[in-house]
Amino acid sequence: MSYQEAADLIVRAKNMYALTGAGMSTESGIPDFRSDTGYYKDMNSAEALSREVLLNDPDRFYHEGFRILTDLFNKEPNKGHKALAKLEEMGYLKGIVTQNIDNLHTLAGSKNVFEVHGHTRTAHCLSCGKSISFQEYVDRVVKEGEIPPRCSHCQGVLRPDVVMFGDMMPQAFQDAYTCMTSCDLLLVAGSSLQVAPVSYLPSMAKHLIIINKEPTPYDRQADVVLHEPIGKALTEIVALIEGEKK
């Protein structure tokens, strides 16, 4: 399958969306927490980032799950993020559904982003609901040694605005689901398409482009499958579209 086939599908689409996963951000230096390399290999990330551990075993959460969250700091959007922002700017991409919590799509300039697993911009108090910046939340843990960190207003427990394993899905997922009902092309980038309920969304699209280094359960259904770096592939596809417009 070629870049040209992908470019042609994008140009013809009327309601195109993108779905991005962890592989989208590895090119920005963010490790995939499901990786079997580095210190993640010794960690059960599904437990470390679970609501149960956050609430009932804060010492473990702030020595494991919290470490995953702080790995996202000081990262920059890569060529793939910028290419998707360009497709939105050109009017081809209606929005991005992302499983990532690293804020990089927004930093790249994308406007319509459905953060279905939350984000790392803010945290909030479980008692009074007061919102604080994520940096302040991190400082409470790292600089002040608060485990768990407490709300300065009511002393309730603070938690990040990230969807943990065991949490309900946010409104952003419902909004993304609604968009998928009219989606005629879904561009999947960097997702294994194995984590429910997001893994159901590709089945709703009429056409699929998948860019992922590893095979996915939807490869046989896709119109175009590219097992290669996302930044390279998306940059080439956008260049072809721009060339056709001239």
C-alpha positions in Angstrom: 0.0 0.0 0.0 1.3 3.4 -0.9 1.4 7.0 0.4 -0.5 8.0 -2.7 -3.4 5.7 -1.9 -3.6 7.2 1.6 -3.4 10.7 0.2 -6.2 9.9 -2.3 -8.5 8.6 0.5 -7.9 11.7 2.6 -8.7 14.1 -0.3 -11.9 12.2 -1.1 -13.1 11.9 2.5 -15.9 14.2 3.8 -15.7 13.3 7.5 -12.2 12.2 8.3 -11.0 11.7 11.9 -7.7 10.4 13.4 -7.3 8.0 16.3 -3.9 8.1 18.0 -2.2 5.9 20.6 1.1 5.5 22.4 3.1 4.9 19.2 2.3 8.4 18.1 4.3 9.8 21.0 7.3 7.5 21.1 8.9 9.6 18.4 8.8 12.5 20.9 10.8 10.4 23.4 7.9 9.2 25.5 8.2 5.5 26.3 5.2 3.2 25.8 4.3 2.2 29.4 3.4 -1.2 28.1 6.9 -1.7 26.9 8.9 -4.7 28.1 12.1 -2.6 28.2 13.5 -0.2 30.8 12.0 0.0 34.2 8.5 -0.5 32.9 9.3 -4.2 32.4 9.3 -4.6 36.2 6.0 -2.8 36.7 2.4 -3.9 36.2 1.3 -0.6 34.6 -2.4 -1.5 34.5 -2.3 -1.8 38.3 0.0 1.1 38.9 -2.3 3.4 36.9 -5.5 2.0 38.4 -8.1 3.8 40.4 -7.9 1.2 43.1 -4.2 1.6 43.7 -4.5 5.4 43.5 -7.1 5.5 46.3 -6.1 2.5 48.4 -2.3 2.2 48.0 -1.0 5.7 47.4 2.5 4.8 48.3 2.6 2.4 45.3 0.9 4.8 43.0 3.3 7.6 43.7 6.3 5.3 43.3 5.1 3.6 40.1 2.1 5.2 38.3 3.1 8.7 39.1 6.5 8.0 37.5 4.8 7.1 34.3 2.9 10.5 34.3 6.1 12.5 35.0 7.8 10.8 32.0 5.6 13.1 29.9 7.2 16.3 31.0 9.3 18.6 28.7 8.4 16.7 25.5 7.7 18.4 22.2 5.4 17.4 19.3 7.0 15.4 16.6 6.6 15.4 12.8 3.5 13.2 13.1 1.7 15.5 15.5 2.5 18.5 13.2 1.3 16.6 10.1 -2.1 15.9 11.7 -2.3 19.6 12.8 -1.6 20.5 9.2 -4.3 18.2 7.8 -6.8 19.9 10.2 -5.6 23.3 9.1 -6.1 22.3 5.5 -9.7 21.3 6.2 -9.3 17.5 5.6 -9.2 16.3 9.3 -12.3 17.0 11.4 -10.7 16.0 14.7 -8.4 13.7 16.6 -9.4 11.0 19.1 -6.4 10.3 21.2 -5.6 7.7 23.8 -2.6 9.8 24.9 -2.5 12.0 27.9 0.6 14.0 26.9 -1.1 17.1 25.5 1.2 17.0 22.4 -1.6 17.2 19.8 -2.7 20.5 21.4 0.8 21.8 21.6 1.2 21.0 17.9 -1.7 23.2 17.0 -4.6 20.7 16.7 -7.9 22.4 17.7 -10.5 19.6 17.9 -9.0 16.9 20.1 -11.0 14.3 22.0 -8.7 13.2 24.9 -10.5 10.0 25.8 -8.0 9.0 28.5 -7.8 12.5 30.0 -4.7 14.7 30.1 -1.8 16.0 32.2 -2.7 19.7 32.4 -4.6 19.7 35.6 -5.5 17.8 38.8 -8.5 18.1 41.1 -9.6 17.5 44.7 -11.8 14.4 45.2 -13.6 16.2 48.0 -14.4 19.8 46.9 -13.5 19.5 43.2 -11.0 22.4 43.2 -8.8 22.3 40.1 -5.1 23.0 40.2 -2.4 22.9 37.5 -0.6 19.6 37.0 2.7 21.3 37.7 1.4 22.3 41.2 0.2 18.8 41.8 3.6 17.3 40.8 5.3 19.9 43.1 3.2 18.8 46.0 4.6 15.3 45.6 8.1 15.9 44.4 9.1 19.1 46.3 6.9 18.8 49.4 6.8 15.1 49.7 3.1 14.8 50.1 1.8 11.3 49.5 -1.0 11.6 48.8 -1.0 15.3 48.0 -3.7 17.3 49.7 -6.0 20.1 48.7 -5.0 23.5 50.1 -8.6 24.5 50.3 -10.2 21.5 52.2 -7.4 19.0 52.7 -9.1 16.5 50.5 -7.0 14.1 48.3 -5.8 15.4 45.0 -5.8 13.2 41.8 -4.7 13.9 38.2 -7.2 14.4 35.5 -6.2 11.2 33.8 -8.5 8.3 33.2 -7.2 5.5 35.4 -7.9 1.8 34.9 -11.3 1.3 36.7 -12.5 4.9 36.0 -15.5 5.7 34.0 -14.8 7.0 30.5 -15.1 10.8 30.2 -17.5 12.9 28.1 -14.8 13.2 25.5 -15.3 9.5 24.6 -19.1 9.9 24.2 -18.4 12.9 21.9 -15.8 10.9 19.9 -18.3 8.0 19.6 -20.9 10.4 18.2 -18.5 11.7 15.6 -17.7 8.2 14.5 -21.3 7.6 13.5 -20.6 9.9 10.5 -16.9 9.1 9.9 -16.1 8.0 6.4 -12.4 7.7 7.0 -10.4 7.0 10.1 -6.7 7.4 10.2 -5.2 5.3 13.0 -1.7 6.2 14.1 0.3 4.5 16.7 -2.5 2.4 18.3 -2.5 -1.4 18.8 -6.3 -1.2 18.7 -6.5 -3.6 21.6 -7.7 -1.4 24.5 -11.4 -1.2 24.9 -13.7 0.7 24.5 -11.6 2.8 22.1 -10.7 -0.4 20.1 -14.3 -0.5 19.0 -14.2 2.8 17.1 -12.5 1.7 13.9 -15.3 -0.7 13.2 -17.6 2.3 12.8 -15.6 4.0 10.0 -16.3 3.3 6.4 -12.7 3.4 5.4 -9.4 2.9 7.4 -5.8 3.9 7.1 -3.6 2.3 9.7 0.0 3.5 10.4 1.6 1.4 13.2 4.8 -0.4 13.5 3.1 -3.6 14.7 0.1 -5.4 13.2 -3.3 -4.6 14.6 -6.6 -6.6 14.7 -8.0 -4.3 12.0 -5.2 -4.6 9.4 -7.2 -6.9 7.1 -10.2 -4.5 7.1 -8.0 -1.4 6.3 -7.7 0.2 2.9 -4.1 1.2 3.6 -1.7 -0.3 6.2 1.8 1.1 6.7 4.1 -0.6 9.2 6.6 2.2 9.5 7.5 5.4 11.6 4.4 7.6 11.9 6.2 10.9 11.5 7.8 9.8 8.2 4.6 8.4 6.8 2.4 11.3 7.7 4.9 13.9 6.5 5.1 12.1 3.1 1.3 11.9 2.8 0.8 15.5 3.6 3.4 16.5 1.1 1.6 14.6 -1.6 -1.7 16.4 -0.7 0.0 19.8 -0.7 1.6 19.0 -4.1 -1.8 18.2 -5.6 -3.3 21.4 -4.4 -0.7 23.6 -6.1 
